[in-house]
Amino acid sequence: LGDTESQIPPSSSFLSRGGFNSSDYVPSHGWSGGFWLLWKNYISSMFNLVVIGKRRTYVCCLCTDFKLNWKFFYVFVYAPAHESLKRDFWEELTIFASSLDHPFVLMGDLNEIKDASEKLGGLPPSPSRFIRLNQFINNLDLLTLPFHGSSFSWHKKQ
């Protein structure tokens, strides 16, 4: 999953150089958003992954595990950063996630934080910043999976 700010899909030469055999994308709107979803052959050997829906802010895939014949959804998200778009995004995502008839994994850039430990530098965040994401997690009875690796993926807009 990659933020592209691109309005075009990845080229076949880009995919083959990276060893990707499948892809989907959501085009950007100006310099905002847009992302590519790319996966390699070994994923296709373990799972049947089918894109079943996409919006400006997310792509939903139905995955079937070949070995266990178990189905689940992957929802890849690139949430809006602008405050004016967040309320509608979270409402739409809540309705969509509530309609899924199999377990799902949600991942990506939510542009929200659960608590103050997820913010580095600057002024301390207001507790009101945590409401939307925590309500989403609580309302859908979600679990937060443990995370390993660097807690922050960028530094000083880099």
C-alpha positions as CSV (number, residue, x, y, z in Angstrom):
1,L,0.0,0.0,0.0
2,G,1.6,3.3,-1.0
3,D,0.5,6.9,-1.0
4,T,1.2,8.1,-4.6
5,E,-0.4,11.5,-5.2
6,S,-0.8,9.9,-8.7
7,Q,-3.8,9.9,-11.0
8,I,-2.5,7.0,-13.1
9,P,-2.1,3.3,-12.3
10,P,1.4,1.8,-11.9
11,S,2.9,0.8,-15.2
12,S,3.5,-2.9,-16.1
13,S,7.2,-2.3,-16.2
14,F,7.1,-0.8,-12.7
15,L,5.1,-3.8,-11.5
16,S,7.5,-6.4,-13.1
17,R,10.6,-4.6,-11.8
18,G,9.2,-4.8,-8.3
19,G,8.1,-8.4,-8.7
20,F,4.4,-7.5,-8.4
21,N,1.9,-9.5,-10.4
22,S,-1.3,-7.8,-9.3
23,S,-2.4,-4.3,-8.5
24,D,-5.2,-1.8,-8.0
25,Y,-5.2,1.9,-7.4
26,V,-7.3,4.8,-6.3
27,P,-6.4,8.0,-8.2
28,S,-5.5,11.2,-6.4
29,H,-7.6,14.3,-6.4
30,G,-5.1,17.0,-7.3
31,W,-2.2,16.7,-4.9
32,S,-4.3,14.9,-2.3
33,G,-4.5,11.2,-1.7
34,G,-4.3,8.5,-4.3
35,F,-2.7,5.1,-3.5
36,W,-1.6,1.9,-5.1
37,L,-2.2,-1.5,-3.7
38,L,0.4,-3.9,-5.1
39,W,0.9,-7.6,-4.3
40,K,3.4,-10.3,-5.3
41,N,3.1,-13.8,-6.6
42,Y,3.6,-15.5,-3.2
43,I,0.5,-13.7,-1.9
44,S,-1.5,-15.1,-4.8
45,S,-0.2,-18.6,-4.0
46,M,-1.5,-18.4,-0.4
47,F,-4.7,-16.3,-0.9
48,N,-7.2,-15.5,-3.5
49,L,-7.4,-11.8,-3.2
50,V,-10.2,-10.0,-5.1
51,V,-10.8,-6.2,-5.0
52,I,-14.6,-6.0,-4.2
53,G,-15.0,-2.3,-3.7
54,K,-13.1,1.0,-3.6
55,R,-13.8,4.5,-2.8
56,R,-11.6,7.6,-2.8
57,T,-10.3,6.7,0.7
58,Y,-10.2,2.9,0.8
59,V,-10.0,-0.3,-1.1
60,C,-11.7,-3.5,0.2
61,C,-10.4,-7.0,-0.8
62,L,-12.0,-10.3,-0.1
63,C,-9.3,-12.8,0.7
64,T,-9.7,-16.6,0.8
65,D,-7.0,-18.6,2.5
66,F,-6.4,-21.6,0.1
67,K,-5.1,-23.8,2.9
68,L,-7.9,-23.2,5.5
69,N,-10.7,-22.2,3.0
70,W,-11.3,-19.3,5.4
71,K,-12.6,-15.9,4.1
72,F,-11.8,-12.4,5.5
73,F,-11.6,-8.9,4.2
74,Y,-8.7,-6.5,4.0
75,V,-9.6,-2.9,4.1
76,F,-6.8,-0.6,3.0
77,V,-7.3,3.0,4.1
78,Y,-5.9,6.4,3.2
79,A,-8.1,8.7,5.3
80,P,-8.5,12.4,4.7
81,A,-6.2,14.7,6.6
82,H,-8.5,17.7,6.3
83,E,-10.8,18.2,9.3
84,S,-13.8,19.1,7.0
85,L,-13.7,15.7,5.4
86,K,-13.2,13.5,8.4
87,R,-16.7,13.3,9.8
88,D,-18.2,11.9,6.6
89,F,-15.2,9.6,6.1
90,W,-15.7,7.9,9.5
91,E,-19.5,7.7,9.1
92,E,-19.1,6.0,5.7
93,L,-16.4,3.7,6.9
94,T,-18.4,2.7,10.0
95,I,-21.5,1.9,7.8
96,F,-19.3,-0.1,5.3
97,A,-17.4,-2.0,8.0
98,S,-20.7,-2.9,9.8
99,S,-22.0,-4.4,6.5
100,L,-19.1,-6.9,6.1
101,D,-20.1,-10.5,6.6
102,H,-16.6,-11.9,7.4
103,P,-13.8,-10.8,9.8
104,F,-11.7,-7.9,8.5
105,V,-8.3,-6.3,8.9
106,L,-8.2,-2.6,8.5
107,M,-4.8,-1.0,7.8
108,G,-3.3,2.1,6.3
109,D,-3.1,5.8,7.2
110,L,-6.1,6.7,9.3
111,N,-4.8,10.3,9.9
112,E,-6.1,9.9,13.5
113,I,-4.5,8.9,16.8
114,K,-5.8,6.7,19.6
115,D,-3.9,8.4,22.4
116,A,-1.1,10.9,23.1
117,S,1.6,8.3,22.7
118,E,1.0,8.2,19.0
119,K,2.1,11.8,18.5
120,L,5.7,13.0,18.6
121,G,6.7,16.6,19.1
122,G,4.8,19.8,19.0
123,L,2.0,20.7,21.3
124,P,0.3,17.9,23.3
125,P,-2.8,16.8,21.5
126,S,-6.2,17.7,22.8
127,P,-8.1,14.6,24.1
128,S,-10.8,15.5,21.6
129,R,-8.4,14.3,18.9
130,F,-8.8,10.7,20.1
131,I,-12.6,10.6,20.0
132,R,-13.3,9.5,16.3
133,L,-10.8,6.6,16.1
134,N,-11.7,5.3,19.6
135,Q,-15.4,5.5,18.9
136,F,-14.9,3.6,15.6
137,I,-12.9,0.9,17.5
138,N,-15.4,0.6,20.3
139,N,-18.6,0.7,18.1
140,L,-17.3,-2.1,15.9
141,D,-15.8,-4.1,18.8
142,L,-12.4,-4.1,17.1
143,L,-9.0,-5.2,18.4
144,T,-5.8,-3.3,17.9
145,L,-3.1,-5.7,16.7
146,P,0.4,-5.4,18.3
147,F,2.8,-3.4,16.2
148,H,6.5,-4.1,15.7
149,G,9.0,-1.7,14.2
150,S,9.3,2.0,14.0
151,S,6.3,3.8,15.6
152,F,6.6,6.7,13.2
153,S,6.9,6.4,9.5
154,W,8.0,10.0,8.7
155,H,9.8,12.9,10.3
156,K,9.6,16.6,9.5
157,K,7.5,16.0,6.4
158,Q,10.0,13.5,5.0
